[in-house]
Amino acid sequence: MTVTEDSPELAPGIDEFGPGIDPERLAVCLSVLDELDDIEVDHPDAIAVRRATAGIYRTVKQRRRQERRA
């Protein structure tokens, strides 16, 4: 995965979404996710990451569902 620099017109600003994640921490997160390809599927670290990302996905899905109902 590569990171590209978005133009100001395409990238939403802080005003719209609020402050984001510290760029250094985000880079570490993406680096860890990239390392998942190098370890076994049943490795405890891979399982922990899958559970964490599943929780995030579930939360986002529930929020979107609530927004549609509101």
mmCIF file of the N, C-alpha and C atoms, coordinates in Angstrom:
data_MODEL
# 
_entry.id   MODEL 
# 
loop_
_atom_site.group_PDB 
_atom_site.id 
_atom_site.type_symbol 
_atom_site.label_atom_id 
_atom_site.label_alt_id 
_atom_site.label_comp_id 
_atom_site.label_asym_id 
_atom_site.label_entity_id 
_atom_site.label_seq_id 
_atom_site.pdbx_PDB_ins_code 
_atom_site.Cartn_x 
_atom_site.Cartn_y 
_atom_site.Cartn_z 
_atom_site.occupancy 
_atom_site.B_iso_or_equiv 
_atom_site.pdbx_formal_charge 
_atom_site.auth_seq_id 
_atom_site.auth_comp_id 
_atom_site.auth_asym_id 
_atom_site.auth_atom_id 
_atom_site.pdbx_PDB_model_num 
ATOM 1   N N  . MET A 1 1  ? 0.846   -1.170  0.000  1.00 0.00 ? 1  MET A N  1 
ATOM 2   C CA . MET A 1 1  ? 0.000   0.000   0.000  1.00 0.00 ? 1  MET A CA 1 
ATOM 3   C C  . MET A 1 1  ? 0.889   1.230   0.000  1.00 0.00 ? 1  MET A C  1 
ATOM 4   N N  . THR A 1 2  ? 0.537   2.207   -0.799 1.00 0.00 ? 2  THR A N  1 
ATOM 5   C CA . THR A 1 2  ? 1.306   3.443   -0.859 1.00 0.00 ? 2  THR A CA 1 
ATOM 6   C C  . THR A 1 2  ? 0.464   4.594   -0.348 1.00 0.00 ? 2  THR A C  1 
ATOM 7   N N  . VAL A 1 3  ? 1.137   5.576   0.154  1.00 0.00 ? 3  VAL A N  1 
ATOM 8   C CA . VAL A 1 3  ? 0.463   6.766   0.656  1.00 0.00 ? 3  VAL A CA 1 
ATOM 9   C C  . VAL A 1 3  ? 0.657   7.869   -0.360 1.00 0.00 ? 3  VAL A C  1 
ATOM 10  N N  . THR A 1 4  ? -0.438  8.528   -0.734 1.00 0.00 ? 4  THR A N  1 
ATOM 11  C CA . THR A 1 4  ? -0.348  9.633   -1.681 1.00 0.00 ? 4  THR A CA 1 
ATOM 12  C C  . THR A 1 4  ? -0.774  10.912  -0.991 1.00 0.00 ? 4  THR A C  1 
ATOM 13  N N  . GLU A 1 5  ? -0.277  12.004  -1.493 1.00 0.00 ? 5  GLU A N  1 
ATOM 14  C CA . GLU A 1 5  ? -0.633  13.301  -0.932 1.00 0.00 ? 5  GLU A CA 1 
ATOM 15  C C  . GLU A 1 5  ? -1.882  13.798  -1.640 1.00 0.00 ? 5  GLU A C  1 
ATOM 16  N N  . ASP A 1 6  ? -2.956  14.003  -0.878 1.00 0.00 ? 6  ASP A N  1 
ATOM 17  C CA . ASP A 1 6  ? -4.216  14.460  -1.451 1.00 0.00 ? 6  ASP A CA 1 
ATOM 18  C C  . ASP A 1 6  ? -4.202  15.967  -1.613 1.00 0.00 ? 6  ASP A C  1 
ATOM 19  N N  . SER A 1 7  ? -4.900  16.422  -2.638 1.00 0.00 ? 7  SER A N  1 
ATOM 20  C CA . SER A 1 7  ? -5.009  17.859  -2.836 1.00 0.00 ? 7  SER A CA 1 
ATOM 21  C C  . SER A 1 7  ? -5.984  18.427  -1.810 1.00 0.00 ? 7  SER A C  1 
ATOM 22  N N  . PRO A 1 8  ? -5.884  19.708  -1.482 1.00 0.00 ? 8  PRO A N  1 
ATOM 23  C CA . PRO A 1 8  ? -6.773  20.307  -0.476 1.00 0.00 ? 8  PRO A CA 1 
ATOM 24  C C  . PRO A 1 8  ? -8.251  20.194  -0.830 1.00 0.00 ? 8  PRO A C  1 
ATOM 25  N N  . GLU A 1 9  ? -8.590  20.193  -2.126 1.00 0.00 ? 9  GLU A N  1 
ATOM 26  C CA . GLU A 1 9  ? -10.000 20.116  -2.497 1.00 0.00 ? 9  GLU A CA 1 
ATOM 27  C C  . GLU A 1 9  ? -10.575 18.734  -2.211 1.00 0.00 ? 9  GLU A C  1 
ATOM 28  N N  . LEU A 1 10 ? -9.767  17.686  -2.328 1.00 0.00 ? 10 LEU A N  1 
ATOM 29  C CA . LEU A 1 10 ? -10.262 16.332  -2.166 1.00 0.00 ? 10 LEU A CA 1 
ATOM 30  C C  . LEU A 1 10 ? -10.245 15.861  -0.717 1.00 0.00 ? 10 LEU A C  1 
ATOM 31  N N  . ALA A 1 11 ? -9.298  16.337  0.061  1.00 0.00 ? 11 ALA A N  1 
ATOM 32  C CA . ALA A 1 11 ? -9.175  15.885  1.444  1.00 0.00 ? 11 ALA A CA 1 
ATOM 33  C C  . ALA A 1 11 ? -10.061 16.728  2.350  1.00 0.00 ? 11 ALA A C  1 
ATOM 34  N N  . PRO A 1 12 ? -10.955 16.074  3.122  1.00 0.00 ? 12 PRO A N  1 
ATOM 35  C CA . PRO A 1 12 ? -11.781 16.845  4.048  1.00 0.00 ? 12 PRO A CA 1 
ATOM 36  C C  . PRO A 1 12 ? -10.915 17.459  5.139  1.00 0.00 ? 12 PRO A C  1 
ATOM 37  N N  . GLY A 1 13 ? -11.319 18.627  5.613  1.00 0.00 ? 13 GLY A N  1 
ATOM 38  C CA . GLY A 1 13 ? -10.523 19.332  6.600  1.00 0.00 ? 13 GLY A CA 1 
ATOM 39  C C  . GLY A 1 13 ? -10.836 18.923  8.019  1.00 0.00 ? 13 GLY A C  1 
ATOM 40  N N  . ILE A 1 14 ? -10.042 19.443  8.939  1.00 0.00 ? 14 ILE A N  1 
ATOM 41  C CA . ILE A 1 14 ? -10.238 19.173  10.355 1.00 0.00 ? 14 ILE A CA 1 
ATOM 42  C C  . ILE A 1 14 ? -11.582 19.719  10.811 1.00 0.00 ? 14 ILE A C  1 
ATOM 43  N N  . ASP A 1 15 ? -12.022 20.822  10.220 1.00 0.00 ? 15 ASP A N  1 
ATOM 44  C CA . ASP A 1 15 ? -13.298 21.420  10.610 1.00 0.00 ? 15 ASP A CA 1 
ATOM 45  C C  . ASP A 1 15 ? -14.458 20.446  10.425 1.00 0.00 ? 15 ASP A C  1 
ATOM 46  N N  . GLU A 1 16 ? -14.384 19.628  9.383  1.00 0.00 ? 16 GLU A N  1 
ATOM 47  C CA . GLU A 1 16 ? -15.483 18.710  9.087  1.00 0.00 ? 16 GLU A CA 1 
ATOM 48  C C  . GLU A 1 16 ? -15.506 17.510  10.036 1.00 0.00 ? 16 GLU A C  1 
ATOM 49  N N  . PHE A 1 17 ? -14.343 16.928  10.331 1.00 0.00 ? 17 PHE A N  1 
ATOM 50  C CA . PHE A 1 17 ? -14.283 15.702  11.120 1.00 0.00 ? 17 PHE A CA 1 
ATOM 51  C C  . PHE A 1 17 ? -13.655 15.867  12.493 1.00 0.00 ? 17 PHE A C  1 
ATOM 52  N N  . GLY A 1 18 ? -13.057 16.996  12.786 1.00 0.00 ? 18 GLY A N  1 
ATOM 53  C CA . GLY A 1 18 ? -12.355 17.168  14.048 1.00 0.00 ? 18 GLY A CA 1 
ATOM 54  C C  . GLY A 1 18 ? -10.917 16.694  13.911 1.00 0.00 ? 18 GLY A C  1 
ATOM 55  N N  . PRO A 1 19 ? -10.164 16.771  15.001 1.00 0.00 ? 19 PRO A N  1 
ATOM 56  C CA . PRO A 1 19 ? -8.760  16.371  14.922 1.00 0.00 ? 19 PRO A CA 1 
ATOM 57  C C  . PRO A 1 19 ? -8.639  14.879  14.632 1.00 0.00 ? 19 PRO A C  1 
ATOM 58  N N  . GLY A 1 20 ? -7.616  14.522  13.909 1.00 0.00 ? 20 GLY A N  1 
ATOM 59  C CA . GLY A 1 20 ? -7.407  13.125  13.547 1.00 0.00 ? 20 GLY A CA 1 
ATOM 60  C C  . GLY A 1 20 ? -6.365  12.462  14.424 1.00 0.00 ? 20 GLY A C  1 
ATOM 61  N N  . ILE A 1 21 ? -5.855  11.359  13.944 1.00 0.00 ? 21 ILE A N  1 
ATOM 62  C CA . ILE A 1 21 ? -4.828  10.594  14.641 1.00 0.00 ? 21 ILE A CA 1 
ATOM 63  C C  . ILE A 1 21 ? -3.474  11.208  14.327 1.00 0.00 ? 21 ILE A C  1 
ATOM 64  N N  . ASP A 1 22 ? -2.606  11.229  15.323 1.00 0.00 ? 22 ASP A N  1 
ATOM 65  C CA . ASP A 1 22 ? -1.250  11.723  15.132 1.00 0.00 ? 22 ASP A CA 1 
ATOM 66  C C  . ASP A 1 22 ? -0.616  10.972  13.956 1.00 0.00 ? 22 ASP A C  1 
ATOM 67  N N  . PRO A 1 23 ? -0.036  11.675  12.986 1.00 0.00 ? 23 PRO A N  1 
ATOM 68  C CA . PRO A 1 23 ? 0.518   11.023  11.799 1.00 0.00 ? 23 PRO A CA 1 
ATOM 69  C C  . PRO A 1 23 ? 1.548   9.936   12.107 1.00 0.00 ? 23 PRO A C  1 
ATOM 70  N N  . GLU A 1 24 ? 2.362   10.129  13.132 1.00 0.00 ? 24 GLU A N  1 
ATOM 71  C CA . GLU A 1 24 ? 3.360   9.110   13.477 1.00 0.00 ? 24 GLU A CA 1 
ATOM 72  C C  . GLU A 1 24 ? 2.687   7.842   14.001 1.00 0.00 ? 24 GLU A C  1 
ATOM 73  N N  . ARG A 1 25 ? 1.667   8.006   14.826 1.00 0.00 ? 25 ARG A N  1 
ATOM 74  C CA . ARG A 1 25 ? 0.948   6.841   15.356 1.00 0.00 ? 25 ARG A CA 1 
ATOM 75  C C  . ARG A 1 25 ? 0.182   6.125   14.253 1.00 0.00 ? 25 ARG A C  1 
ATOM 76  N N  . LEU A 1 26 ? -0.388  6.890   13.330 1.00 0.00 ? 26 LEU A N  1 
ATOM 77  C CA . LEU A 1 26 ? -1.090  6.286   12.209 1.00 0.00 ? 26 LEU A CA 1 
ATOM 78  C C  . LEU A 1 26 ? -0.127  5.483   11.347 1.00 0.00 ? 26 LEU A C  1 
ATOM 79  N N  . ALA A 1 27 ? 1.073   6.009   11.134 1.00 0.00 ? 27 ALA A N  1 
ATOM 80  C CA . ALA A 1 27 ? 2.084   5.295   10.353 1.00 0.00 ? 27 ALA A CA 1 
ATOM 81  C C  . ALA A 1 27 ? 2.461   3.978   11.035 1.00 0.00 ? 27 ALA A C  1 
ATOM 82  N N  . VAL A 1 28 ? 2.581   3.995   12.358 1.00 0.00 ? 28 VAL A N  1 
ATOM 83  C CA . VAL A 1 28 ? 2.893   2.766   13.095 1.00 0.00 ? 28 VAL A CA 1 
ATOM 84  C C  . VAL A 1 28 ? 1.762   1.755   12.932 1.00 0.00 ? 28 VAL A C  1 
ATOM 85  N N  . CYS A 1 29 ? 0.531   2.220   13.052 1.00 0.00 ? 29 CYS A N  1 
ATOM 86  C CA . CYS A 1 29 ? -0.629  1.341   12.902 1.00 0.00 ? 29 CYS A CA 1 
ATOM 87  C C  . CYS A 1 29 ? -0.641  0.681   11.525 1.00 0.00 ? 29 CYS A C  1 
ATOM 88  N N  . LEU A 1 30 ? -0.455  1.476   10.495 1.00 0.00 ? 30 LEU A N  1 
ATOM 89  C CA . LEU A 1 30 ? -0.462  0.935   9.137  1.00 0.00 ? 30 LEU A CA 1 
ATOM 90  C C  . LEU A 1 30 ? 0.711   -0.008  8.910  1.00 0.00 ? 30 LEU A C  1 
ATOM 91  N N  . SER A 1 31 ? 1.833   0.278   9.543  1.00 0.00 ? 31 SER A N  1 
ATOM 92  C CA . SER A 1 31 ? 2.999   -0.595  9.449  1.00 0.00 ? 31 SER A CA 1 
ATOM 93  C C  . SER A 1 31 ? 2.710   -1.954  10.079 1.00 0.00 ? 31 SER A C  1 
ATOM 94  N N  . VAL A 1 32 ? 2.068   -1.945  11.232 1.00 0.00 ? 32 VAL A N  1 
ATOM 95  C CA . VAL A 1 32 ? 1.707   -3.197  11.906 1.00 0.00 ? 32 VAL A CA 1 
ATOM 96  C C  . VAL A 1 32 ? 0.731   -3.990  11.045 1.00 0.00 ? 32 VAL A C  1 
ATOM 97  N N  . LEU A 1 33 ? -0.255  -3.326  10.475 1.00 0.00 ? 33 LEU A N  1 
ATOM 98  C CA . LEU A 1 33 ? -1.211  -4.021  9.613  1.00 0.00 ? 33 LEU A CA 1 
ATOM 99  C C  . LEU A 1 33 ? -0.519  -4.626  8.398  1.00 0.00 ? 33 LEU A C  1 
ATOM 100 N N  . ASP A 1 34 ? 0.488   -3.936  7.886  1.00 0.00 ? 34 ASP A N  1 
ATOM 101 C CA . ASP A 1 34 ? 1.249   -4.447  6.748  1.00 0.00 ? 34 ASP A CA 1 
ATOM 102 C C  . ASP A 1 34 ? 2.031   -5.705  7.127  1.00 0.00 ? 34 ASP A C  1 
ATOM 103 N N  . GLU A 1 35 ? 2.503   -5.789  8.372  1.00 0.00 ? 35 GLU A N  1 
ATOM 104 C CA . GLU A 1 35 ? 3.268   -6.950  8.836  1.00 0.00 ? 35 GLU A CA 1 
ATOM 105 C C  . GLU A 1 35 ? 2.413   -8.207  8.950  1.00 0.00 ? 35 GLU A C  1 
ATOM 106 N N  . LEU A 1 36 ? 1.107   -8.066  8.983  1.00 0.00 ? 36 LEU A N  1 
ATOM 107 C CA . LEU A 1 36 ? 0.237   -9.231  9.130  1.00 0.00 ? 36 LEU A CA 1 
ATOM 108 C C  . LEU A 1 36 ? 0.411   -10.234 8.001  1.00 0.00 ? 36 LEU A C  1 
ATOM 109 N N  . ASP A 1 37 ? 0.803   -9.768  6.834  1.00 0.00 ? 37 ASP A N  1 
ATOM 110 C CA . ASP A 1 37 ? 1.015   -10.675 5.709  1.00 0.00 ? 37 ASP A CA 1 
ATOM 111 C C  . ASP A 1 37 ? 2.169   -11.635 5.959  1.00 0.00 ? 37 ASP A C  1 
ATOM 112 N N  . ASP A 1 38 ? 3.068   -11.279 6.876  1.00 0.00 ? 38 ASP A N  1 
ATOM 113 C CA . ASP A 1 38 ? 4.271   -12.075 7.103  1.00 0.00 ? 38 ASP A CA 1 
ATOM 114 C C  . ASP A 1 38 ? 4.131   -13.102 8.223  1.00 0.00 ? 38 ASP A C  1 
ATOM 115 N N  . ILE A 1 39 ? 3.026   -13.096 8.951  1.00 0.00 ? 39 ILE A N  1 
ATOM 116 C CA . ILE A 1 39 ? 2.880   -14.061 10.043 1.00 0.00 ? 39 ILE A CA 1 
ATOM 117 C C  . ILE A 1 39 ? 1.730   -15.017 9.748  1.00 0.00 ? 39 ILE A C  1 
ATOM 118 N N  . GLU A 1 40 ? 1.748   -16.143 10.447 1.00 0.00 ? 40 GLU A N  1 
ATOM 119 C CA . GLU A 1 40 ? 0.725   -17.171 10.251 1.00 0.00 ? 40 GLU A CA 1 
ATOM 120 C C  . GLU A 1 40 ? -0.652  -16.660 10.681 1.00 0.00 ? 40 GLU A C  1 
ATOM 121 N N  . VAL A 1 41 ? -1.671  -17.168 10.044 1.00 0.00 ? 41 VAL A N  1 
ATOM 122 C CA . VAL A 1 41 ? -3.045  -16.757 10.324 1.00 0.00 ? 41 VAL A CA 1 
ATOM 123 C C  . VAL A 1 41 ? -3.436  -17.071 11.774 1.00 0.00 ? 41 VAL A C  1 
ATOM 124 N N  . ASP A 1 42 ? -2.915  -18.164 12.322 1.00 0.00 ? 42 ASP A N  1 
ATOM 125 C CA . ASP A 1 42 ? -3.271  -18.578 13.678 1.00 0.00 ? 42 ASP A CA 1 
ATOM 126 C C  . ASP A 1 42 ? -2.350  -18.003 14.749 1.00 0.00 ? 42 ASP A C  1 
ATOM 127 N N  . HIS A 1 43 ? -1.421  -17.146 14.369 1.00 0.00 ? 43 HIS A N  1 
ATOM 128 C CA . HIS A 1 43 ? -0.513  -16.529 15.343 1.00 0.00 ? 43 HIS A CA 1 
ATOM 129 C C  . HIS A 1 43 ? -1.339  -15.667 16.302 1.00 0.00 ? 43 HIS A C  1 
ATOM 130 N N  . PRO A 1 44 ? -1.025  -15.686 17.601 1.00 0.00 ? 44 PRO A N  1 
ATOM 131 C CA . PRO A 1 44 ? -1.799  -14.889 18.570 1.00 0.00 ? 44 PRO A CA 1 
ATOM 132 C C  . PRO A 1 44 ? -1.868  -13.398 18.225 1.00 0.00 ? 44 PRO A C  1 
ATOM 133 N N  . ASP A 1 45 ? -0.810  -12.845 17.651 1.00 0.00 ? 45 ASP A N  1 
ATOM 134 C CA . ASP A 1 45 ? -0.836  -11.430 17.268 1.00 0.00 ? 45 ASP A CA 1 
ATOM 135 C C  . ASP A 1 45 ? -1.830  -11.188 16.135 1.00 0.00 ? 45 ASP A C  1 
ATOM 136 N N  . ALA A 1 46 ? -1.866  -12.098 15.174 1.00 0.00 ? 46 ALA A N  1 
ATOM 137 C CA . ALA A 1 46 ? -2.808  -11.961 14.059 1.00 0.00 ? 46 ALA A CA 1 
ATOM 138 C C  . ALA A 1 46 ? -4.245  -12.062 14.561 1.00 0.00 ? 46 ALA A C  1 
ATOM 139 N N  . ILE A 1 47 ? -4.472  -12.958 15.501 1.00 0.00 ? 47 ILE A N  1 
ATOM 140 C CA . ILE A 1 47 ? -5.810  -13.114 16.070 1.00 0.00 ? 47 ILE A CA 1 
ATOM 141 C C  . ILE A 1 47 ? -6.220  -11.848 16.818 1.00 0.00 ? 47 ILE A C  1 
ATOM 142 N N  . ALA A 1 48 ? -5.295  -11.281 17.590 1.00 0.00 ? 48 ALA A N  1 
ATOM 143 C CA . ALA A 1 48 ? -5.593  -10.056 18.345 1.00 0.00 ? 48 ALA A CA 1 
ATOM 144 C C  . ALA A 1 48 ? -5.942  -8.904  17.410 1.00 0.00 ? 48 ALA A C  1 
ATOM 145 N N  . VAL A 1 49 ? -5.210  -8.779  16.309 1.00 0.00 ? 49 VAL A N  1 
ATOM 146 C CA . VAL A 1 49 ? -5.484  -7.704  15.351 1.00 0.00 ? 49 VAL A CA 1 
ATOM 147 C C  . VAL A 1 49 ? -6.832  -7.929  14.677 1.00 0.00 ? 49 VAL A C  1 
ATOM 148 N N  . ARG A 1 50 ? -7.137  -9.171  14.309 1.00 0.00 ? 50 ARG A N  1 
ATOM 149 C CA . ARG A 1 50 ? -8.435  -9.465  13.690 1.00 0.00 ? 50 ARG A CA 1 
ATOM 150 C C  . ARG A 1 50 ? -9.584  -9.117  14.627 1.00 0.00 ? 50 ARG A C  1 
ATOM 151 N N  . ARG A 1 51 ? -9.443  -9.463  15.891 1.00 0.00 ? 51 ARG A N  1 
ATOM 152 C CA . ARG A 1 51 ? -10.503 -9.152  16.855 1.00 0.00 ? 51 ARG A CA 1 
ATOM 153 C C  . ARG A 1 51 ? -10.673 -7.646  17.013 1.00 0.00 ? 51 ARG A C  1 
ATOM 154 N N  . ALA A 1 52 ? -9.559  -6.930  17.068 1.00 0.00 ? 52 ALA A N  1 
ATOM 155 C CA . ALA A 1 52 ? -9.629  -5.470  17.227 1.00 0.00 ? 52 ALA A CA 1 
ATOM 156 C C  . ALA A 1 52 ? -10.273 -4.823  16.010 1.00 0.00 ? 52 ALA A C  1 
ATOM 157 N N  . THR A 1 53 ? -9.868  -5.241  14.819 1.00 0.00 ? 53 THR A N  1 
ATOM 158 C CA . THR A 1 53 ? -10.429 -4.637  13.614 1.00 0.00 ? 53 THR A CA 1 
ATOM 159 C C  . THR A 1 53 ? -11.890 -5.028  13.436 1.00 0.00 ? 53 THR A C  1 
ATOM 160 N N  . ALA A 1 54 ? -12.253 -6.227  13.861 1.00 0.00 ? 54 ALA A N  1 
ATOM 161 C CA . ALA A 1 54 ? -13.662 -6.632  13.788 1.00 0.00 ? 54 ALA A CA 1 
ATOM 162 C C  . ALA A 1 54 ? -14.508 -5.755  14.703 1.00 0.00 ? 54 ALA A C  1 
ATOM 163 N N  . GLY A 1 55 ? -13.960 -5.417  15.859 1.00 0.00 ? 55 GLY A N  1 
ATOM 164 C CA . GLY A 1 55 ? -14.678 -4.540  16.779 1.00 0.00 ? 55 GLY A CA 1 
ATOM 165 C C  . GLY A 1 55 ? -14.879 -3.158  16.198 1.00 0.00 ? 55 GLY A C  1 
ATOM 166 N N  . ILE A 1 56 ? -13.859 -2.644  15.528 1.00 0.00 ? 56 ILE A N  1 
ATOM 167 C CA . ILE A 1 56 ? -13.963 -1.330  14.885 1.00 0.00 ? 56 ILE A CA 1 
ATOM 168 C C  . ILE A 1 56 ? -15.013 -1.378  13.777 1.00 0.00 ? 56 ILE A C  1 
ATOM 169 N N  . TYR A 1 57 ? -14.957 -2.420  12.959 1.00 0.00 ? 57 TYR A N  1 
ATOM 170 C CA . TYR A 1 57 ? -15.912 -2.566  11.865 1.00 0.00 ? 57 TYR A CA 1 
ATOM 171 C C  . TYR A 1 57 ? -17.340 -2.623  12.410 1.00 0.00 ? 57 TYR A C  1 
ATOM 172 N N  . ARG A 1 58 ? -17.533 -3.390  13.477 1.00 0.00 ? 58 ARG A N  1 
ATOM 173 C CA . ARG A 1 58 ? -18.863 -3.532  14.063 1.00 0.00 ? 58 ARG A CA 1 
ATOM 174 C C  . ARG A 1 58 ? -19.377 -2.196  14.593 1.00 0.00 ? 58 ARG A C  1 
ATOM 175 N N  . THR A 1 59 ? -18.506 -1.432  15.247 1.00 0.00 ? 59 THR A N  1 
ATOM 176 C CA . THR A 1 59 ? -18.898 -0.127  15.784 1.00 0.00 ? 59 THR A CA 1 
ATOM 177 C C  . THR A 1 59 ? -19.302 0.830   14.667 1.00 0.00 ? 59 THR A C  1 
ATOM 178 N N  . VAL A 1 60 ? -18.518 0.878   13.604 1.00 0.00 ? 60 VAL A N  1 
ATOM 179 C CA . VAL A 1 60 ? -18.829 1.757   12.470 1.00 0.00 ? 60 VAL A CA 1 
ATOM 180 C C  . VAL A 1 60 ? -20.151 1.345   11.836 1.00 0.00 ? 60 VAL A C  1 
ATOM 181 N N  . LYS A 1 61 ? -20.355 0.058   11.682 1.00 0.00 ? 61 LYS A N  1 
ATOM 182 C CA . LYS A 1 61 ? -21.594 -0.447  11.090 1.00 0.00 ? 61 LYS A CA 1 
ATOM 183 C C  . LYS A 1 61 ? -22.804 -0.039  11.936 1.00 0.00 ? 61 LYS A C  1 
ATOM 184 N N  . GLN A 1 62 ? -22.686 -0.162  13.256 1.00 0.00 ? 62 GLN A N  1 
ATOM 185 C CA . GLN A 1 62 ? -23.789 0.214   14.139 1.00 0.00 ? 62 GLN A CA 1 
ATOM 186 C C  . GLN A 1 62 ? -24.064 1.711   14.087 1.00 0.00 ? 62 GLN A C  1 
ATOM 187 N N  . ARG A 1 63 ? -23.010 2.523   14.053 1.00 0.00 ? 63 ARG A N  1 
ATOM 188 C CA . ARG A 1 63 ? -23.190 3.982   13.979 1.00 0.00 ? 63 ARG A CA 1 
ATOM 189 C C  . ARG A 1 63 ? -23.907 4.375   12.701 1.00 0.00 ? 63 ARG A C  1 
ATOM 190 N N  . ARG A 1 64 ? -23.500 3.787   11.584 1.00 0.00 ? 64 ARG A N  1 
ATOM 191 C CA . ARG A 1 64 ? -24.142 4.116   10.307 1.00 0.00 ? 64 ARG A CA 1 
ATOM 192 C C  . ARG A 1 64 ? -25.603 3.701   10.310 1.00 0.00 ? 64 ARG A C  1 
ATOM 193 N N  . ARG A 1 65 ? -25.878 2.558   10.891 1.00 0.00 ? 65 ARG A N  1 
ATOM 194 C CA . ARG A 1 65 ? -27.262 2.093   10.969 1.00 0.00 ? 65 ARG A CA 1 
ATOM 195 C C  . ARG A 1 65 ? -28.100 3.054   11.810 1.00 0.00 ? 65 ARG A C  1 
ATOM 196 N N  . GLN A 1 66 ? -27.546 3.514   12.932 1.00 0.00 ? 66 GLN A N  1 
ATOM 197 C CA . GLN A 1 66 ? -28.264 4.461   13.787 1.00 0.00 ? 66 GLN A CA 1 
ATOM 198 C C  . GLN A 1 66 ? -28.490 5.787   13.071 1.00 0.00 ? 66 GLN A C  1 
ATOM 199 N N  . GLU A 1 67 ? -27.509 6.244   12.297 1.00 0.00 ? 67 GLU A N  1 
ATOM 200 C CA . GLU A 1 67 ? -27.655 7.505   11.559 1.00 0.00 ? 67 GLU A CA 1 
ATOM 201 C C  . GLU A 1 67 ? -28.756 7.403   10.516 1.00 0.00 ? 67 GLU A C  1 
ATOM 202 N N  . ARG A 1 68 ? -28.870 6.251   9.863  1.00 0.00 ? 68 ARG A N  1 
ATOM 203 C CA . ARG A 1 68 ? -29.926 6.078   8.865  1.00 0.00 ? 68 ARG A CA 1 
ATOM 204 C C  . ARG A 1 68 ? -31.300 6.087   9.511  1.00 0.00 ? 68 ARG A C  1 
ATOM 205 N N  . ARG A 1 69 ? -31.403 5.553   10.718 1.00 0.00 ? 69 ARG A N  1 
ATOM 206 C CA . ARG A 1 69 ? -32.685 5.490   11.416 1.00 0.00 ? 69 ARG A CA 1 
ATOM 207 C C  . ARG A 1 69 ? -33.084 6.826   12.025 1.00 0.00 ? 69 ARG A C  1 
ATOM 208 N N  . ALA A 1 70 ? -32.111 7.686   12.260 1.00 0.00 ? 70 ALA A N  1 
ATOM 209 C CA . ALA A 1 70 ? -32.392 8.979   12.916 1.00 0.00 ? 70 ALA A CA 1 
ATOM 210 C C  . ALA A 1 70 ? -33.035 9.962   11.971 1.00 0.00 ? 70 ALA A C  1 
# 
